[in-house]
Amino acid sequence: MSTHIRPVQKSDEAAWRNLWEQYNEFYNRSIPEEVTATTFARLLDDTVRMYGAVSTVNDKITGFVNWYPHPSTSSIEEVVYLHDLFVDPSTRNSGTGRQLIEHVYEHAKTIPAKSVYWHTQFFNHRAQLLYVKVADRTDFVQYRKNL
């Protein structure tokens, strides 16, 4: 059983949405349909610098990752924010999460970006077991004000 990582395609929408719903349920967040539709459309739009990839096993989508580059005030090079990462629970512990992250790393090198970063919830211990193997944990704490 071999995992393949490739850019998201229009024909992936139903499977991507299924995983997207599971991802949002895990984080106890409700995303309006308009936002979901716009996000998927942006991933397909070559004029928008938001990217998506999916993992597949035997042509079945088993995970996804979404990311985007942006300027930084601490470097001349851009940095890349890995915004969303999700692997179907039935296929976890197979290396798929690592492959999706490494796919983002490879894309970031072509920009070229200085770094790739992401956030996770403090309770997402299973994912953090992977993250400490593929990146360095920082000391930053996030603050947010909804407007």
Salt bridges, closest charged atoms under 4 A:
ASP12 OD2 - ARG6 NH1 2.71
GLU13 OE1 - LYS10 NZ 2.62
GLU13 OE2 - ARG17 NE 3.04
GLU33 OE2 - ARG17 NH2 2.83
GLU78 OE1 - ARG49 NH2 2.65
ASP84 OD1 - ARG29 NH2 3.66
ASP84 OD1 - HIS83 ND1 3.08
ASP88 OD2 - LYS60 NZ 3.70
GLU106 OE2 - LYS109 NZ 3.07
